[in-house]
Amino acid sequence: MYPDHTPQRAVEVHRPTPIPPPVVHPAPVVPVQPGTVPAVASIVLPDGRVVTGYAIDAVRPEPVTAKPPVSRAAVNVALGGVGFLAVCGGLLLLTSFIAALTAFIGQLIILAAVIFGGWIAVQVLGTSSGTSGTTVNIHKATFKRNHFRG
């Protein structure tokens, strides 16, 4: 079992100590009569067998307590409150939408003014040093258009 070069050891066997069973004192048996003798029911199955047993009463749920009636006035007040909150929320959204639209239109007007003003400034103040551009004198053009001739 062991190779030749391994020294052999003595094997110790441990056996468990048995535990003695507990001493049981039997309780006295007292016959108790049931309050009522349950009824025995027999059922004939379709294949002809008869099943006999005690009838068990079905568990009956507790009766449902009647809910108190809700007055129509309370329902109308609740629905009116919900409607009022919906209208207020809608008006708040409409107001903020109008404010945002107004700010957007104002920004567009400012942007158009800056772009158009820059284009006019480039046209008026631009240099015409022999390039193929047209020099426009604003004073003469204004006077001719308004028919101020002198």
BAMAR-979934 format. One record per residue: x, y, z of N, C-alpha, C in turn; residue number from 1; residue in one letter. Coordinates in Angstrom, 3 decimals. Layout:
BEGIN
<<X, Y, Z>, <X, Y, Z>, <X, Y, Z>, NUM, "A">
...
This chain:
BEGIN
<<0.819, -1.184, 0.000>, <0.000, 0.000, 0.000>, <0.868, 1.256, 0.000>, 1, "M">
<<1.858, 1.331, 0.858>, <2.758, 2.468, 0.865>, <3.975, 2.137, 0.021>, 2, "Y">
<<4.572, 3.153, -0.602>, <5.826, 2.862, -1.313>, <6.914, 2.442, -0.314>, 3, "P">
<<7.943, 1.870, -0.837>, <9.004, 1.339, 0.032>, <9.741, 2.419, 0.791>, 4, "D">
<<9.888, 3.587, 0.246>, <10.673, 4.626, 0.912>, <9.853, 5.405, 1.949>, 5, "H">
<<8.526, 5.223, 2.062>, <7.702, 5.937, 3.026>, <7.553, 5.074, 4.280>, 6, "T">
<<7.838, 5.665, 5.460>, <7.675, 4.856, 6.678>, <6.191, 4.624, 6.948>, 7, "P">
<<5.854, 3.471, 7.468>, <4.463, 3.155, 7.753>, <4.104, 3.651, 9.139>, 8, "Q">
<<2.871, 4.141, 9.256>, <2.396, 4.643, 10.541>, <1.279, 3.738, 11.032>, 9, "R">
<<1.080, 3.793, 12.301>, <-0.006, 3.010, 12.878>, <-1.316, 3.741, 12.631>, 10, "A">
<<-2.352, 3.033, 12.305>, <-3.643, 3.618, 12.006>, <-4.484, 3.563, 13.264>, 11, "V">
<<-5.039, 4.745, 13.656>, <-5.904, 4.800, 14.828>, <-7.350, 4.821, 14.354>, 12, "E">
<<-8.175, 4.022, 14.944>, <-9.584, 3.960, 14.581>, <-10.375, 4.631, 15.688>, 13, "V">
<<-11.191, 5.620, 15.312>, <-12.033, 6.317, 16.284>, <-13.460, 5.839, 16.096>, 14, "H">
<<-14.051, 5.403, 17.150>, <-15.434, 4.955, 17.092>, <-16.284, 5.952, 17.876>, 15, "R">
<<-17.432, 6.378, 17.286>, <-18.280, 7.341, 18.000>, <-18.918, 6.713, 19.228>, 16, "P">
<<-19.100, 7.554, 20.221>, <-19.748, 7.105, 21.448>, <-21.250, 7.241, 21.264>, 17, "T">
<<-21.997, 6.190, 21.444>, <-23.439, 6.307, 21.252>, <-24.084, 7.164, 22.324>, 18, "P">
<<-25.088, 7.930, 21.908>, <-25.830, 8.782, 22.841>, <-27.067, 8.003, 23.264>, 19, "I">
<<-27.302, 7.941, 24.547>, <-28.467, 7.174, 24.986>, <-29.752, 7.891, 24.581>, 20, "P">
<<-30.787, 7.147, 24.208>, <-32.036, 7.795, 23.813>, <-32.683, 8.478, 25.006>, 21, "P">
<<-33.413, 9.572, 24.766>, <-34.041, 10.261, 25.890>, <-35.176, 9.407, 26.470>, 22, "P">
<<-35.387, 9.613, 27.721>, <-36.445, 8.882, 28.396>, <-37.748, 9.619, 28.139>, 23, "V">
<<-38.690, 8.925, 27.548>, <-39.965, 9.529, 27.201>, <-41.017, 8.988, 28.151>, 24, "V">
<<-41.712, 9.912, 28.799>, <-42.815, 9.526, 29.664>, <-44.086, 9.741, 28.874>, 25, "H">
<<-44.834, 8.720, 28.606>, <-46.042, 8.894, 27.810>, <-47.071, 9.725, 28.551>, 26, "P">
<<-47.708, 10.619, 27.785>, <-48.755, 11.459, 28.363>, <-50.013, 10.617, 28.516>, 27, "A">
<<-50.791, 10.886, 29.551>, <-52.019, 10.109, 29.707>, <-53.002, 10.449, 28.594>, 28, "P">
<<-53.639, 9.444, 28.053>, <-54.600, 9.631, 26.983>, <-55.966, 9.872, 27.611>, 29, "V">
<<-56.537, 11.023, 27.269>, <-57.855, 11.379, 27.784>, <-58.800, 11.397, 26.605>, 30, "V">
<<-59.812, 10.542, 26.599>, <-60.740, 10.581, 25.475>, <-61.580, 11.842, 25.509>, 31, "P">
<<-61.732, 12.464, 24.331>, <-62.502, 13.699, 24.220>, <-63.607, 13.442, 23.205>, 32, "V">
<<-64.794, 13.760, 23.586>, <-65.927, 13.610, 22.691>, <-66.075, 14.882, 21.870>, 33, "Q">
<<-66.270, 14.759, 20.554>, <-66.503, 15.974, 19.767>, <-67.850, 16.575, 20.130>, 34, "P">
<<-67.960, 17.893, 19.931>, <-69.200, 18.591, 20.250>, <-70.351, 18.067, 19.416>, 35, "G">
<<-70.121, 17.899, 18.144>, <-71.142, 17.343, 17.263>, <-70.486, 16.295, 16.394>, 36, "T">
<<-71.220, 15.333, 16.002>, <-70.695, 14.294, 15.132>, <-70.829, 14.799, 13.701>, 37, "V">
<<-69.690, 14.880, 12.959>, <-69.797, 15.381, 11.597>, <-70.567, 14.394, 10.726>, 38, "P">
<<-71.230, 14.927, 9.761>, <-72.019, 14.106, 8.843>, <-71.102, 13.423, 7.842>, 39, "A">
<<-71.408, 12.176, 7.541>, <-70.624, 11.423, 6.571>, <-71.345, 11.523, 5.236>, 40, "V">
<<-70.595, 11.873, 4.210>, <-71.194, 12.013, 2.879>, <-70.608, 10.970, 1.956>, 41, "A">
<<-71.428, 10.457, 1.067>, <-70.978, 9.496, 0.068>, <-71.267, 10.064, -1.315>, 42, "S">
<<-70.283, 9.890, -2.215>, <-70.428, 10.389, -3.575>, <-70.192, 9.213, -4.512>, 43, "I">
<<-71.046, 9.057, -5.497>, <-70.873, 8.013, -6.511>, <-70.215, 8.657, -7.719>, 44, "V">
<<-69.041, 8.161, -8.073>, <-68.308, 8.686, -9.215>, <-68.893, 8.128, -10.505>, 45, "L">
<<-68.626, 8.762, -11.659>, <-69.196, 8.296, -12.923>, <-68.818, 6.853, -13.269>, 46, "P">
<<-67.644, 6.386, -12.805>, <-67.246, 5.021, -13.136>, <-67.813, 3.993, -12.156>, 47, "D">
<<-68.658, 4.412, -11.219>, <-69.323, 3.492, -10.320>, <-68.693, 3.395, -8.948>, 48, "G">
<<-67.526, 3.954, -8.733>, <-66.901, 3.884, -7.411>, <-67.630, 4.812, -6.449>, 49, "R">
<<-67.609, 4.497, -5.179>, <-68.251, 5.297, -4.141>, <-67.158, 5.840, -3.235>, 50, "V">
<<-67.161, 7.149, -3.056>, <-66.200, 7.807, -2.177>, <-66.977, 8.306, -0.969>, 51, "V">
<<-66.528, 7.919, 0.225>, <-67.209, 8.309, 1.463>, <-66.250, 9.144, 2.288>, 52, "T">
<<-66.749, 10.191, 2.878>, <-65.917, 11.041, 3.722>, <-66.752, 12.056, 4.454>, 53, "G">
<<-66.087, 12.833, 5.259>, <-66.771, 13.858, 6.031>, <-67.007, 15.081, 5.143>, 54, "Y">
<<-68.142, 15.657, 5.284>, <-68.443, 16.883, 4.543>, <-67.767, 18.050, 5.247>, 55, "A">
<<-67.112, 18.860, 4.481>, <-66.422, 20.032, 5.034>, <-67.179, 21.262, 4.573>, 56, "I">
<<-67.507, 22.097, 5.538>, <-68.173, 23.350, 5.200>, <-67.204, 24.242, 4.440>, 57, "D">
<<-67.701, 24.860, 3.392>, <-66.869, 25.782, 2.614>, <-66.545, 27.010, 3.457>, 58, "A">
<<-65.356, 27.520, 3.271>, <-64.946, 28.708, 4.018>, <-65.692, 29.896, 3.441>, 59, "V">
<<-66.387, 30.566, 4.290>, <-67.153, 31.726, 3.841>, <-66.339, 32.986, 4.080>, 60, "R">
<<-66.202, 33.819, 3.057>, <-65.458, 35.073, 3.268>, <-66.257, 36.005, 4.164>, 61, "P">
<<-65.511, 36.910, 4.771>, <-66.170, 37.889, 5.632>, <-67.042, 38.794, 4.775>, 62, "E">
<<-68.152, 39.190, 5.303>, <-69.014, 40.065, 4.504>, <-68.324, 41.402, 4.248>, 63, "P">
<<-68.512, 41.885, 3.036>, <-67.902, 43.150, 2.636>, <-68.701, 44.281, 3.280>, 64, "V">
<<-67.966, 45.157, 3.909>, <-68.642, 46.299, 4.517>, <-69.048, 47.267, 3.427>, 65, "T">
<<-70.207, 47.810, 3.572>, <-70.718, 48.737, 2.559>, <-69.924, 50.032, 2.614>, 66, "A">
<<-69.522, 50.498, 1.441>, <-68.791, 51.759, 1.386>, <-69.770, 52.906, 1.577>, 67, "K">
<<-69.337, 53.934, 2.284>, <-70.238, 55.075, 2.437>, <-70.410, 55.778, 1.094>, 68, "P">
<<-71.584, 56.234, 0.812>, <-71.789, 56.916, -0.473>, <-71.023, 58.241, -0.515>, 69, "P">
<<-70.507, 58.558, -1.699>, <-69.783, 59.807, -1.894>, <-70.780, 60.831, -2.433>, 70, "V">
<<-70.780, 61.980, -1.822>, <-71.754, 62.989, -2.243>, <-71.376, 63.549, -3.608>, 71, "S">
<<-72.369, 63.933, -4.373>, <-72.139, 64.497, -5.703>, <-71.391, 65.818, -5.596>, 72, "R">
<<-71.637, 66.556, -4.528>, <-70.945, 67.841, -4.363>, <-69.447, 67.627, -4.199>, 73, "A">
<<-69.058, 66.593, -3.442>, <-67.630, 66.330, -3.254>, <-66.977, 65.923, -4.570>, 74, "A">
<<-67.687, 65.123, -5.369>, <-67.148, 64.722, -6.667>, <-67.006, 65.937, -7.577>, 75, "V">
<<-68.009, 66.806, -7.589>, <-67.953, 68.000, -8.435>, <-66.828, 68.935, -8.012>, 76, "N">
<<-66.622, 69.087, -6.707>, <-65.535, 69.954, -6.224>, <-64.183, 69.371, -6.629>, 77, "V">
<<-64.037, 68.047, -6.498>, <-62.763, 67.420, -6.865>, <-62.491, 67.566, -8.362>, 78, "A">
<<-63.511, 67.311, -9.181>, <-63.326, 67.457, -10.628>, <-63.075, 68.904, -11.023>, 79, "L">
<<-63.754, 69.825, -10.345>, <-63.513, 71.246, -10.625>, <-62.090, 71.651, -10.271>, 80, "G">
<<-61.576, 71.108, -9.156>, <-60.189, 71.413, -8.774>, <-59.195, 70.879, -9.777>, 81, "G">
<<-59.432, 69.667, -10.260>, <-58.533, 69.090, -11.274>, <-58.594, 69.908, -12.563>, 82, "V">
<<-59.794, 70.306, -12.968>, <-59.927, 71.125, -14.176>, <-59.243, 72.474, -14.027>, 83, "G">
<<-59.405, 73.095, -12.848>, <-58.770, 74.391, -12.602>, <-57.255, 74.267, -12.674>, 84, "F">
<<-56.693, 73.207, -12.079>, <-55.235, 73.021, -12.138>, <-54.769, 72.777, -13.571>, 85, "L">
<<-55.565, 72.062, -14.357>, <-55.187, 71.825, -15.756>, <-55.184, 73.129, -16.547>, 86, "A">
<<-56.201, 73.975, -16.307>, <-56.261, 75.261, -17.015>, <-55.099, 76.156, -16.599>, 87, "V">
<<-54.791, 76.194, -15.301>, <-53.668, 77.026, -14.835>, <-52.353, 76.545, -15.442>, 88, "C">
<<-52.155, 75.222, -15.492>, <-50.926, 74.701, -16.099>, <-50.848, 75.036, -17.574>, 89, "G">
<<-51.982, 74.938, -18.286>, <-52.002, 75.293, -19.704>, <-51.703, 76.756, -19.936>, 90, "G">
<<-52.282, 77.628, -19.097>, <-52.001, 79.063, -19.240>, <-50.539, 79.379, -18.942>, 91, "L">
<<-49.973, 78.686, -17.955>, <-48.560, 78.904, -17.645>, <-47.692, 78.495, -18.833>, 92, "L">
<<-48.006, 77.351, -19.439>, <-47.239, 76.925, -20.615>, <-47.429, 77.887, -21.786>, 93, "L">
<<-48.665, 78.364, -21.981>, <-48.923, 79.299, -23.072>, <-48.174, 80.606, -22.861>, 94, "L">
<<-48.167, 81.095, -21.619>, <-47.460, 82.345, -21.315>, <-45.965, 82.192, -21.558>, 95, "T">
<<-45.387, 81.092, -21.102>, <-43.949, 80.919, -21.309>, <-43.630, 80.710, -22.794>, 96, "S">
<<-44.538, 80.068, -23.543>, <-44.322, 79.918, -24.983>, <-44.348, 81.277, -25.677>, 97, "F">
<<-45.305, 82.129, -25.313>, <-45.386, 83.464, -25.926>, <-44.152, 84.287, -25.580>, 98, "I">
<<-43.685, 84.194, -24.325>, <-42.478, 84.937, -23.937>, <-41.263, 84.438, -24.722>, 99, "A">
<<-41.143, 83.147, -24.898>, <-40.007, 82.610, -25.651>, <-40.091, 83.004, -27.119>, 100, "A">
<<-41.305, 82.988, -27.688>, <-41.479, 83.381, -29.084>, <-41.151, 84.862, -29.273>, 101, "L">
<<-41.561, 85.697, -28.337>, <-41.251, 87.134, -28.414>, <-39.742, 87.363, -28.358>, 102, "T">
<<-39.066, 86.662, -27.448>, <-37.610, 86.815, -27.353>, <-36.932, 86.331, -28.637>, 103, "A">
<<-37.443, 85.257, -29.227>, <-36.861, 84.738, -30.463>, <-37.035, 85.723, -31.610>, 104, "F">
<<-38.213, 86.305, -31.725>, <-38.457, 87.289, -32.790>, <-37.582, 88.522, -32.583>, 105, "I">
<<-37.439, 88.952, -31.332>, <-36.548, 90.092, -31.047>, <-35.114, 89.792, -31.436>, 106, "G">
<<-34.647, 88.586, -31.159>, <-33.287, 88.212, -31.551>, <-33.135, 88.183, -33.077>, 107, "Q">
<<-34.166, 87.713, -33.778>, <-34.100, 87.716, -35.237>, <-34.043, 89.135, -35.795>, 108, "L">
<<-34.821, 90.046, -35.211>, <-34.802, 91.445, -35.673>, <-33.427, 92.058, -35.448>, 109, "I">
<<-32.846, 91.809, -34.283>, <-31.509, 92.345, -33.992>, <-30.481, 91.742, -34.939>, 110, "I">
<<-30.584, 90.451, -35.197>, <-29.653, 89.812, -36.116>, <-29.776, 90.385, -37.524>, 111, "L">
<<-31.003, 90.601, -37.993>, <-31.203, 91.188, -39.324>, <-30.647, 92.609, -39.376>, 112, "A">
<<-30.864, 93.384, -38.309>, <-30.348, 94.762, -38.286>, <-28.822, 94.775, -38.322>, 113, "A">
<<-28.203, 93.872, -37.584>, <-26.734, 93.828, -37.572>, <-26.201, 93.420, -38.944>, 114, "V">
<<-26.817, 92.420, -39.554>, <-26.333, 91.973, -40.874>, <-26.572, 93.043, -41.934>, 115, "I">
<<-27.776, 93.623, -41.964>, <-28.072, 94.647, -42.957>, <-27.242, 95.907, -42.714>, 116, "F">
<<-27.074, 96.289, -41.449>, <-26.231, 97.455, -41.140>, <-24.790, 97.226, -41.540>, 117, "G">
<<-24.300, 96.030, -41.331>, <-22.927, 95.719, -41.740>, <-22.782, 95.751, -43.249>, 118, "G">
<<-23.804, 95.269, -43.960>, <-23.733, 95.299, -45.418>, <-23.735, 96.734, -45.928>, 119, "W">
<<-24.573, 97.613, -45.336>, <-24.598, 99.029, -45.729>, <-23.264, 99.693, -45.404>, 120, "I">
<<-22.698, 99.390, -44.239>, <-21.413, 99.994, -43.866>, <-20.322, 99.567, -44.837>, 121, "A">
<<-20.339, 98.324, -45.259>, <-19.327, 97.871, -46.212>, <-19.525, 98.582, -47.543>, 122, "V">
<<-20.775, 98.810, -47.960>, <-21.029, 99.474, -49.228>, <-20.616, 100.942, -49.184>, 123, "Q">
<<-20.907, 101.622, -48.088>, <-20.626, 103.061, -47.995>, <-19.157, 103.317, -47.715>, 124, "V">
<<-18.620, 102.600, -46.759>, <-17.255, 102.888, -46.326>, <-16.204, 102.079, -47.073>, 125, "L">
<<-16.649, 101.227, -47.958>, <-15.693, 100.402, -48.699>, <-14.824, 101.277, -49.603>, 126, "G">
<<-13.619, 100.830, -49.852>, <-12.690, 101.573, -50.720>, <-12.950, 101.182, -52.163>, 127, "T">
<<-12.875, 102.156, -53.030>, <-13.042, 101.892, -54.465>, <-11.765, 102.301, -55.169>, 128, "S">
<<-10.722, 101.591, -54.894>, <-9.427, 101.937, -55.495>, <-9.222, 101.159, -56.780>, 129, "S">
<<-9.969, 101.538, -57.817>, <-9.785, 100.954, -59.131>, <-10.411, 99.581, -59.276>, 130, "G">
<<-11.113, 99.121, -58.305>, <-11.759, 97.823, -58.474>, <-13.075, 98.021, -59.186>, 131, "T">
<<-13.636, 96.961, -59.630>, <-14.881, 97.069, -60.380>, <-16.055, 97.134, -59.411>, 132, "S">
<<-16.141, 98.191, -58.656>, <-17.241, 98.399, -57.727>, <-17.915, 99.702, -58.047>, 133, "G">
<<-19.088, 99.906, -57.533>, <-19.841, 101.132, -57.777>, <-19.830, 101.952, -56.516>, 134, "T">
<<-19.482, 103.227, -56.639>, <-19.509, 104.116, -55.492>, <-20.863, 104.799, -55.462>, 135, "T">
<<-21.511, 104.709, -54.314>, <-22.843, 105.297, -54.170>, <-22.738, 106.420, -53.167>, 136, "V">
<<-23.201, 107.585, -53.541>, <-23.251, 108.715, -52.633>, <-24.662, 108.742, -52.042>, 137, "N">
<<-24.752, 108.471, -50.755>, <-26.058, 108.365, -50.117>, <-26.798, 109.691, -50.169>, 138, "I">
<<-26.125, 110.826, -50.001>, <-26.814, 112.116, -49.978>, <-27.466, 112.407, -51.326>, 139, "H">
<<-26.758, 112.198, -52.407>, <-27.349, 112.465, -53.718>, <-28.511, 111.522, -53.991>, 140, "K">
<<-28.346, 110.243, -53.628>, <-29.416, 109.291, -53.888>, <-30.647, 109.650, -53.082>, 141, "A">
<<-30.483, 110.094, -51.856>, <-31.622, 110.463, -51.019>, <-32.317, 111.694, -51.585>, 142, "T">
<<-31.544, 112.656, -51.986>, <-32.160, 113.863, -52.518>, <-32.882, 113.587, -53.813>, 143, "F">
<<-32.319, 112.744, -54.666>, <-32.998, 112.451, -55.941>, <-34.288, 111.684, -55.676>, 144, "K">
<<-34.280, 110.789, -54.774>, <-35.478, 110.007, -54.530>, <-36.569, 110.850, -53.921>, 145, "R">
<<-36.209, 111.764, -53.036>, <-37.202, 112.613, -52.391>, <-37.494, 113.894, -53.195>, 146, "N">
<<-36.929, 114.014, -54.350>, <-37.149, 115.135, -55.270>, <-36.705, 116.469, -54.682>, 147, "H">
<<-35.589, 116.430, -53.935>, <-35.042, 117.698, -53.483>, <-33.954, 118.100, -54.474>, 148, "F">
<<-34.306, 119.024, -55.356>, <-33.323, 119.453, -56.353>, <-32.980, 120.907, -56.073>, 149, "R">
<<-31.741, 121.184, -56.198>, <-31.370, 122.538, -55.851>, <-30.559, 123.269, -56.852>, 150, "G">
